[in-house]
């Protein structure tokens, strides 16, 4: 399964293989409590770091 990212240097969408993708949670304290954002991180073949934010459902399914 590949995930589609947008590479800013190439100005194009790229597909990254699932074995090269890491799941990341960004936690932040807010006035209403803790906020969590879910994302996928990867590195493209030219060295560009890629991040794609996703829903909790997609995060858990991956």
N, C-alpha and C positions, 0 to 999 in steps of 0.2 A: 504494500500500500504506500503510495507516494502522497505527499502533502504539497500543495501549491503555495509558494511564497512569492513576494515581489522583491526583486533585487534592484536596489536604488542605483547602483553603479551601472548595471546593464540596461536599466530602464525597461525591464521585461519581467514577465512571470517565469519562474523556474520551478521544476518539480524535484523534490528532494526525497530520497528513499527513506522509509520509516526507520531503518536501522541507524541512521545518522541524526535522528531528531531526539531532543531531550524535552521532557515536560517540565515546566517551571510554574511556580505559584508566586505571585507578587502580593505580599501582605502589607497593609497600611492601616494605621490607627486613625480613625476619624472621630468626629464628635458623636456620631451615632453608634460607634463600635468599630469592629475590625472589618475592613474591606479586603476582599480577595479577588484578584484578576488572574485568569488562567491563560497560559501561552505555550506555544511550541517554539523552540530555538534550534537553529542549525547553522552550519557554515557552508557556503557555496564553494565550488571548485576554484574560484578566483580569490578566495579568502574573505569574502564579504560575510559579515555576521547577519543572520536573518532572524527576525522575530515575527510571529503571527499570533495575535490574540484570538482566543476562541471561547466558546461557551463551556460551562461546567460539564454538560452532557457530552460534548465532543472530547473534552479532556479526559473524562472517565472512560469513554468508549475506546480511546486510543491506548 
